[in-house]
Amino acid sequence: MARAVKPAVKDDIRSLTGAERTAILMLALGEEHSAKLWQMMDDDEIKEVSQIMSNLGTISAALVEKLMVDFVGQLSGTGSLMGSYESTERLLSRLMPAERVGAIMEEIRGPAGRTMWDKLGNVNETVLANYLKNEYPQTVAVVLSKIKPEHAARVLASLPEEFALEVVQRMLRMESVQKDILDKVERTLRVEFMSNLARTAKRDAHEMMAEIFNNFDRQTENRFVTALEERNRDSAERIKALMFTFEDLGKLDPGSIQTLLRHVEKDKLALAMKGATDSLRDVFFSNMSERAGKILREDMESMGPVRLKDVDEAQMRMVNTAKDLANKGEIMIASKQGEDELVY
């Protein structure tokens, strides 16, 4: 899957986590001076710092200087740094065997998670089920017993019915799994599944375009959709089905709407609601207290005429906030594949 280039870390060191500070400082120290520090870390610490380091992008000299001053009180002329998979892999290759480096890099390229079972929890249930359906039922039972129940349920539902029932029977009869068996299953998953997933994971082109279309302003989106419909109606329909739009916020359940409202800036909410349909406004007002609704209406009225561009931007920010919350598992977004189906 193609990775988006991340913006440079903010220049305010107070916003950085301890692991982010460590990653930047290790890059600044370079291979020679950081070698002993790397050797003192355990595998989980190396993976955590490496994961962050490989996604840092460009770090400004100003931030490096602030960090150095914060830790040692002085710094003389450090240039910009670039954290990437390649630079991280080169650095680790100087410090440890190639096999260990390869395992670490495959870990951080794969779905996020500190352990193998955490990582499996971030793998789409259909992808995981397609792999597990070719394994022994006992192996699948072990795997499903180690991941979260809600994810295991979705994987089971995606497996062939007879096979899934056999797995259920094995899970019911399963006693505590011996450590050597668990280690063997984990090694197999790491080598045969996670590393292969990291190398071959590729986003569906229509899904990628839906994300791009989601970030168009309203006029540009309509222009591209209309043009695409004339050239390739099937693709246009697939992209529209995958898009999550501002109007789709009206399909959120009450709890999710209330969570979203707590994460949206009040001025942006008022601006977004200025361009909302009456039905969507009603959905949001019905999930607010009478006092909060009154204040929002007053804020909308006091704005007067607003630019469509500003409304589109505010609505886009609400949509992106909703998607971020859904990715964190804090809200649920209804799938367009079925009115009652939910994705987590």
HELIX and SHEET records of a PDB file:
HELIX    1   1 ILE A   13  SER A   15  5                                   3    
HELIX    2   2 GLY A   18  GLN A   39  1                                  22    
HELIX    3   3 ASP A   43  MET A   53  1                                  11    
HELIX    4   4 ALA A   61  VAL A   72  1                                  12    
HELIX    5   5 TYR A   85  SER A   93  1                                   9    
HELIX    6   6 ALA A   98  ARG A  109  1                                  12    
HELIX    7   7 MET A  116  LEU A  120  1                                   5    
HELIX    8   8 GLU A  125  LEU A  132  1                                   8    
HELIX    9   9 PRO A  137  LYS A  146  1                                  10    
HELIX   10  10 PRO A  149  SER A  158  1                                  10    
HELIX   11  11 GLU A  161  ARG A  173  1                                  13    
HELIX   12  12 LYS A  179  THR A  188  1                                  10    
HELIX   13  13 LEU A  189  MET A  194  3                                   6    
HELIX   14  14 SER A  195  THR A  200  1                                   6    
HELIX   15  15 ALA A  205  ASN A  214  1                                  10    
HELIX   16  16 ARG A  218  ARG A  231  1                                  14    
HELIX   17  17 ARG A  233  LEU A  242  1                                  10    
HELIX   18  18 PHE A  246  LYS A  251  5                                   6    
HELIX   19  19 PRO A  254  ARG A  262  1                                   9    
HELIX   20  20 LYS A  266  LYS A  274  1                                   9    
HELIX   21  21 ASP A  278  PHE A  285  1                                   8    
HELIX   22  22 GLU A  290  MET A  303  1                                  14    
HELIX   23  23 LEU A  308  ASN A  327  1                                  20    
SHEET    1   A 2 GLY A  57  ILE A  59  0                                        
SHEET    2   A 2 LEU A  81  GLY A  83 -1                                        
SHEET    1   B 2 ILE A 333  ALA A 334  0                                        
SHEET    2   B 2 LEU A 342  VAL A 343 -1                                        
END                                                                             
